Amino acid sequence: MDVALLVNPTARSGGSSRMVDSAAERLHAHGIRTNLVVGADAADSTRLLRRALDTGTDAVVVAGGDGTVNLAVQELAGTPVPLGIVPVGTGNDAATALGLRERDAIGAADAVISGALRTIDLARVRRADGTTRLFATVLASGFDSRVNDRANRMRWPRGHRRYDIALLVEFLRLQACSFDVELESADGTIERLSEDLIIAAVGNGPTYGGGIPICADARMDDGLLDVTIVRSMSRARMLRLLPHVYRGTHTALPEVRTMRVRRVRVGALETTASADGETVGPLPLEVEAVPAALRVFLPTPA
């Protein structure tokens, strides 16, 4: 088997580099040839990955986090070429949702070697200008997208603690926004909401921000999206809610509502959304489920 190994350039240093090398060596030991794909930036990586796909590759393995997975998803969706993930990024929510352990290069390589595949859904975002982009995990808008934007601007610390610090800073600036939300359920029923919200999150997967289960019950293979909205509240009340969010028990609180839909439109002034940890653009945005869009390698049982 020939594999294109797409590596986030930041993963070519320190411990991450050793894990990438370990994964490649494991694949080689089982007769799998790897073609290293390392671009100077996202656009260059996309160009190189397309070239690898055009010349023929049996699979793509991403070494990085959700942002690098997102880049590969744009090219692999709707094709028979499967995706493997070596989760060595800052946020590894897509890999975790698939049962892969963070920074476990050998386990990630073994998932590819085993050849066991699963087909999962994706979500498609449509911007106001008509352009679209796919994502695998969660689209955040409001307080959570501001946390993500701040975390992306930070160069220290690495890993989950970056999100924790960004969350603390944005909490001190907490304010609700006036949202307009249109929800289309699986049976075509339309519901419209106009409320002051702190968070409006749309999940294809359950977690974002390195493991925060904002859409705790979301499944990546049910053909639907999970929407979580958090209504306006005081900082004191939000402080009490945050531990529930980290545990995934927030869905039982009165300020939180969850819905399962096939399409959602989210609008708010001066609010930017992010998905898979990457900026998507300003609201309004429309998100729809794309069932059975991507083939992925399953980890081998422990």
Kinemage of the C-alpha trace (Angstrom):
@kinemage 1
@onewidth
@group {chain A} dominant
@subgroup {mainchain}
@vectorlist {calphas} color= white
{ca met a 1} P 0.000 0.000 0.000
{ca asp a 2} L 1.172 3.522 -0.823
{ca val a 3} L 0.309 6.210 1.749
{ca ala a 4} L 0.629 9.989 1.555
{ca leu a 5} L 1.806 11.116 4.998
{ca leu a 6} L 0.571 14.699 5.394
{ca val a 7} L 2.526 16.393 8.181
{ca asn a 8} L 1.769 19.713 9.840
{ca pro a 9} L 5.065 21.638 9.593
{ca thr a 10} L 4.963 22.344 13.349
{ca ala a 11} L 4.959 18.584 13.951
{ca arg a 12} L 8.461 18.328 12.501
{ca ser a 13} L 10.115 19.455 15.708
{ca gly a 14} L 10.774 17.952 19.138
{ca gly a 15} L 8.644 15.118 20.457
{ca ser a 16} L 6.090 15.415 17.676
{ca ser a 17} L 8.808 14.783 15.090
{ca arg a 18} L 9.847 11.597 16.895
{ca met a 19} L 6.241 10.386 16.893
{ca val a 20} L 5.853 11.082 13.176
{ca asp a 21} L 9.063 9.126 12.519
{ca ser a 22} L 7.833 6.272 14.735
{ca ala a 23} L 4.576 6.061 12.819
{ca ala a 24} L 6.387 6.065 9.471
{ca glu a 25} L 8.823 3.364 10.624
{ca arg a 26} L 5.924 1.221 11.856
{ca leu a 27} L 4.195 1.510 8.506
{ca his a 28} L 7.409 0.696 6.622
{ca ala a 29} L 7.944 -2.383 8.786
{ca his a 30} L 4.608 -3.710 7.530
{ca gly a 31} L 5.344 -3.053 3.877
{ca ile a 32} L 3.486 0.252 3.597
{ca arg a 33} L 5.321 2.873 1.563
{ca thr a 34} L 4.964 6.486 2.717
{ca asn a 35} L 5.279 9.637 0.650
{ca leu a 36} L 5.972 12.567 2.974
{ca val a 37} L 3.837 15.653 2.251
{ca val a 38} L 4.978 18.784 4.112
{ca gly a 39} L 3.895 22.153 2.748
{ca ala a 40} L 5.160 25.569 3.762
{ca asp a 41} L 1.610 26.548 4.707
{ca ala a 42} L -1.972 25.292 4.330
{ca ala a 43} L -2.251 26.282 0.670
{ca asp a 44} L 1.048 24.605 -0.187
{ca ser a 45} L 0.078 21.473 1.747
{ca thr a 46} L -3.211 21.319 -0.157
{ca arg a 47} L -1.402 21.626 -3.480
{ca leu a 48} L 1.044 18.853 -2.592
{ca leu a 49} L -1.715 16.597 -1.292
{ca arg a 50} L -3.728 17.042 -4.497
{ca arg a 51} L -0.650 16.100 -6.493
{ca ala a 52} L -0.233 12.932 -4.416
{ca leu a 53} L -3.893 12.028 -4.953
{ca asp a 54} L -3.672 12.714 -8.688
{ca thr a 55} L -0.640 10.458 -9.079
{ca gly a 56} L -2.327 7.699 -7.103
{ca thr a 57} L -2.211 6.947 -3.389
{ca asp a 58} L -4.102 4.270 -1.508
{ca ala a 59} L -4.603 6.293 1.679
{ca val a 60} L -3.774 9.579 3.374
{ca val a 61} L -2.387 9.670 6.911
{ca val a 62} L -2.389 13.028 8.698
{ca ala a 63} L 0.214 13.774 11.378
{ca gly a 64} L -1.093 16.828 13.221
{ca gly a 65} L -4.228 18.094 14.892
{ca asp a 66} L -7.749 18.993 13.845
{ca gly a 67} L -6.603 21.791 11.541
{ca thr a 68} L -4.476 19.408 9.468
{ca val a 69} L -7.279 16.840 9.479
{ca asn a 70} L -9.588 19.577 8.193
{ca leu a 71} L -7.229 20.262 5.308
{ca ala a 72} L -7.240 16.581 4.284
{ca val a 73} L -11.014 16.283 4.681
{ca gln a 74} L -11.570 18.871 1.928
{ca glu a 75} L -9.759 16.615 -0.560
{ca leu a 76} L -10.916 13.172 0.595
{ca ala a 77} L -14.636 13.726 1.159
{ca gly a 78} L -16.707 11.695 -1.275
{ca thr a 79} L -13.715 9.670 -2.514
{ca pro a 80} L -12.794 6.043 -1.759
{ca val a 81} L -9.389 7.111 -0.342
{ca pro a 82} L -9.423 6.566 3.446
{ca leu a 83} L -7.950 8.803 6.143
{ca gly a 84} L -5.689 7.839 9.024
{ca ile a 85} L -4.676 10.197 11.837
{ca val a 86} L -1.530 10.418 13.963
{ca pro a 87} L -2.873 12.802 16.654
{ca val a 88} L 0.052 15.057 17.557
{ca gly a 89} L -1.659 18.455 17.358
{ca thr a 90} L -2.823 21.014 19.901
{ca gly a 91} L -6.418 19.856 19.490
{ca asn a 92} L -7.053 16.222 18.494
{ca asp a 93} L -10.824 16.027 18.778
{ca ala a 94} L -11.412 14.224 15.476
{ca ala a 95} L -8.923 11.508 16.399
{ca thr a 96} L -10.342 11.148 19.910
{ca ala a 97} L -13.886 10.794 18.535
{ca leu a 98} L -12.622 7.913 16.397
{ca gly a 99} L -11.083 6.162 19.400
{ca leu a 100} L -7.438 7.062 18.794
{ca arg a 101} L -5.265 7.998 21.763
{ca glu a 102} L -3.505 11.338 21.674
{ca arg a 103} L 0.189 11.228 20.806
{ca asp a 104} L 0.053 7.440 20.312
{ca ala a 105} L 1.978 7.113 17.053
{ca ile a 106} L 2.208 3.331 17.140
{ca gly a 107} L -1.519 2.916 17.782
{ca ala a 108} L -2.294 5.318 14.938
{ca ala a 109} L -0.020 3.410 12.551
{ca asp a 110} L -1.547 0.089 13.646
{ca ala a 111} L -4.998 1.418 12.764
{ca val a 112} L -3.792 1.892 9.173
{ca ile a 113} L -2.016 -1.463 9.143
{ca ser a 114} L -5.152 -3.277 10.338
{ca gly a 115} L -7.104 -1.936 7.378
{ca ala a 116} L -10.342 -1.744 9.365
{ca leu a 117} L -12.489 1.071 7.990
{ca arg a 118} L -15.492 3.076 9.138
{ca thr a 119} L -17.538 5.577 7.163
{ca ile a 120} L -18.388 8.800 9.003
{ca asp a 121} L -20.395 11.943 8.342
{ca leu a 122} L -19.043 15.426 7.790
{ca ala a 123} L -20.681 18.843 7.967
{ca arg a 124} L -20.694 21.477 5.251
{ca val a 125} L -20.597 25.199 6.054
{ca arg a 126} L -21.995 27.630 3.513
{ca arg a 127} L -20.876 31.244 3.892
{ca ala a 128} L -22.889 34.314 2.915
{ca asp a 129} L -20.890 34.606 -0.327
{ca gly a 130} L -21.812 31.044 -1.331
{ca thr a 131} L -18.405 29.443 -0.676
{ca thr a 132} L -18.351 26.236 1.338
{ca arg a 133} L -16.038 24.253 3.586
{ca leu a 134} L -16.353 20.899 5.305
{ca phe a 135} L -15.564 20.109 8.926
{ca ala a 136} L -15.376 16.959 11.023
{ca thr a 137} L -15.886 17.996 14.656
{ca val a 138} L -17.644 21.149 15.916
{ca leu a 139} L -18.420 24.622 14.603
{ca ala a 140} L -18.193 27.214 17.376
{ca ser a 141} L -19.720 30.686 17.370
{ca gly a 142} L -19.840 33.191 20.198
{ca phe a 143} L -17.809 32.890 23.382
{ca asp a 144} L -16.253 29.580 22.299
{ca ser a 145} L -15.120 30.877 18.898
{ca arg a 146} L -13.498 33.873 20.618
{ca val a 147} L -11.665 31.431 22.898
{ca asn a 148} L -10.504 29.479 19.851
{ca asp a 149} L -9.335 32.621 18.045
{ca arg a 150} L -7.342 33.713 21.083
{ca ala a 151} L -5.824 30.245 21.533
{ca asn a 152} L -4.726 30.220 17.891
{ca arg a 153} L -2.934 33.547 18.378
{ca met a 154} L -1.024 32.250 21.403
{ca arg a 155} L 2.424 30.718 21.008
{ca trp a 156} L 2.635 29.478 24.586
{ca pro a 157} L 1.796 27.140 26.240
{ca arg a 158} L 1.355 24.145 23.959
{ca gly a 159} L -1.470 21.629 24.162
{ca his a 160} L -4.747 21.888 26.043
{ca arg a 161} L -3.483 24.491 28.526
{ca arg a 162} L -3.496 27.051 25.716
{ca tyr a 163} L -7.283 26.688 25.483
{ca asp a 164} L -7.648 26.886 29.267
{ca ile a 165} L -5.790 30.200 29.426
{ca ala a 166} L -7.682 31.595 26.421
{ca leu a 167} L -10.958 30.601 28.075
{ca leu a 168} L -10.026 32.440 31.278
{ca val a 169} L -9.150 35.641 29.395
{ca glu a 170} L -12.347 35.594 27.330
{ca phe a 171} L -14.431 34.780 30.409
{ca leu a 172} L -13.390 38.108 31.883
{ca arg a 173} L -14.822 39.778 28.769
{ca leu a 174} L -17.967 37.650 28.649
{ca gln a 175} L -21.014 39.083 26.940
{ca ala a 176} L -23.978 37.599 25.096
{ca cys a 177} L -24.863 38.349 21.460
{ca ser a 178} L -28.237 38.538 19.743
{ca phe a 179} L -28.534 35.390 17.599
{ca asp a 180} L -31.004 34.322 14.933
{ca val a 181} L -31.058 30.525 14.547
{ca glu a 182} L -33.041 28.490 12.023
{ca leu a 183} L -33.202 24.746 12.617
{ca glu a 184} L -34.401 22.063 10.206
{ca ser a 185} L -35.075 18.691 11.828
{ca ala a 186} L -34.766 15.297 10.172
{ca asp a 187} L -38.439 15.343 9.166
{ca gly a 188} L -38.173 18.795 7.578
{ca thr a 189} L -39.777 20.747 10.436
{ca ile a 190} L -38.427 24.309 10.672
{ca glu a 191} L -37.935 26.135 13.978
{ca arg a 192} L -36.686 29.702 14.304
{ca leu a 193} L -35.139 31.246 17.417
{ca ser a 194} L -34.138 34.832 18.211
{ca glu a 195} L -32.324 34.951 21.550
{ca asp a 196} L -29.357 36.433 23.371
{ca leu a 197} L -26.829 33.605 23.427
{ca ile a 198} L -23.342 33.081 24.778
{ca ile a 199} L -22.648 29.995 22.649
{ca ala a 200} L -24.154 28.441 19.537
{ca ala a 201} L -22.234 25.273 18.653
{ca val a 202} L -22.954 22.821 15.836
{ca gly a 203} L -21.452 19.374 16.272
{ca asn a 204} L -20.774 16.569 13.844
{ca gly a 205} L -18.584 15.166 16.622
{ca pro a 206} L -18.945 15.565 20.391
{ca thr a 207} L -15.926 17.651 21.434
{ca tyr a 208} L -13.828 20.695 20.597
{ca gly a 209} L -10.989 22.644 22.198
{ca gly a 210} L -8.998 19.528 23.043
{ca gly a 211} L -11.755 17.425 24.594
{ca ile a 212} L -14.569 19.734 25.771
{ca pro a 213} L -17.824 17.772 25.168
{ca ile a 214} L -19.982 20.703 24.094
{ca cys a 215} L -22.162 18.414 21.929
{ca ala a 216} L -21.753 15.455 24.254
{ca asp a 217} L -24.229 13.112 22.530
{ca ala a 218} L -23.181 13.810 18.932
{ca arg a 219} L -22.387 10.792 16.780
{ca met a 220} L -20.288 10.913 13.644
{ca asp a 221} L -22.355 8.340 11.767
{ca asp a 222} L -26.024 9.213 12.397
{ca gly a 223} L -26.480 11.555 9.426
{ca leu a 224} L -27.436 14.473 11.695
{ca leu a 225} L -25.903 17.446 13.513
{ca asp a 226} L -26.168 18.243 17.220
{ca val a 227} L -26.769 21.910 18.092
{ca thr a 228} L -25.996 23.245 21.572
{ca ile a 229} L -27.040 26.765 22.551
{ca val a 230} L -26.201 28.470 25.841
{ca arg a 231} L -28.446 31.378 26.758
{ca ser a 232} L -27.338 34.669 28.298
{ca met a 233} L -26.370 34.532 31.965
{ca ser a 234} L -24.251 36.336 34.523
{ca arg a 235} L -20.528 35.677 34.913
{ca ala a 236} L -21.205 34.109 38.301
{ca arg a 237} L -23.687 31.680 36.777
{ca met a 238} L -21.353 30.985 33.838
{ca leu a 239} L -18.562 30.209 36.286
{ca arg a 240} L -20.770 27.540 37.855
{ca leu a 241} L -21.740 26.197 34.419
{ca leu a 242} L -18.205 25.741 33.064
{ca pro a 243} L -17.360 22.637 35.139
{ca his a 244} L -20.547 21.041 33.805
{ca val a 245} L -19.415 21.797 30.238
{ca tyr a 246} L -16.078 20.098 30.839
{ca arg a 247} L -17.891 17.031 32.242
{ca gly a 248} L -20.563 16.993 29.542
{ca thr a 249} L -23.366 17.387 32.091
{ca his a 250} L -24.334 20.909 30.989
{ca thr a 251} L -27.151 19.656 28.756
{ca ala a 252} L -29.394 19.193 31.813
{ca leu a 253} L -29.132 22.858 32.877
{ca pro a 254} L -31.992 25.292 32.152
{ca glu a 255} L -29.779 27.779 30.261
{ca val a 256} L -28.690 25.081 27.809
{ca arg a 257} L -30.681 23.552 24.994
{ca thr a 258} L -29.623 20.796 22.591
{ca met a 259} L -31.252 19.843 19.306
{ca arg a 260} L -30.564 17.239 16.624
{ca val a 261} L -31.027 18.582 13.091
{ca arg a 262} L -29.999 18.033 9.502
{ca arg a 263} L -29.486 21.735 8.778
{ca val a 264} L -29.015 24.917 10.817
{ca arg a 265} L -28.536 28.573 9.949
{ca val a 266} L -26.800 30.756 12.549
{ca gly a 267} L -26.654 34.548 12.388
{ca ala a 268} L -25.263 37.250 14.699
{ca leu a 269} L -23.600 40.595 14.207
{ca glu a 270} L -19.829 40.959 14.613
{ca thr a 271} L -19.400 37.260 15.394
{ca thr a 272} L -16.944 34.903 13.721
{ca ala a 273} L -17.214 31.115 13.668
{ca ser a 274} L -14.500 28.485 13.770
{ca ala a 275} L -14.645 24.789 12.907
{ca asp a 276} L -12.055 22.075 13.575
{ca gly a 277} L -10.161 24.836 15.378
{ca glu a 278} L -9.832 26.934 12.208
{ca thr a 279} L -11.553 30.232 11.420
{ca val a 280} L -14.432 29.765 8.966
{ca gly a 281} L -15.681 33.332 8.683
{ca pro a 282} L -18.293 35.748 9.972
{ca leu a 283} L -21.915 34.866 10.616
{ca pro a 284} L -24.415 34.277 9.110
{ca leu a 285} L -23.507 30.722 8.143
{ca glu a 286} L -25.538 27.703 7.135
{ca val a 287} L -24.444 24.221 8.196
{ca glu a 288} L -25.796 20.956 6.819
{ca ala a 289} L -25.021 17.323 7.542
{ca val a 290} L -23.192 15.373 4.839
{ca pro a 291} L -23.887 11.713 5.653
{ca ala a 292} L -21.362 8.943 4.958
{ca ala a 293} L -18.850 11.375 3.451
{ca leu a 294} L -15.464 10.063 4.619
{ca arg a 295} L -13.760 6.696 5.107
{ca val a 296} L -11.448 6.495 8.133
{ca phe a 297} L -9.178 3.844 9.638
{ca leu a 298} L -10.341 2.361 12.941
{ca pro a 299} L -7.909 1.780 15.819
{ca thr a 300} L -7.208 -1.811 16.728
{ca pro a 301} L -8.808 -3.021 19.986
{ca ala a 302} L -6.656 -2.737 23.091
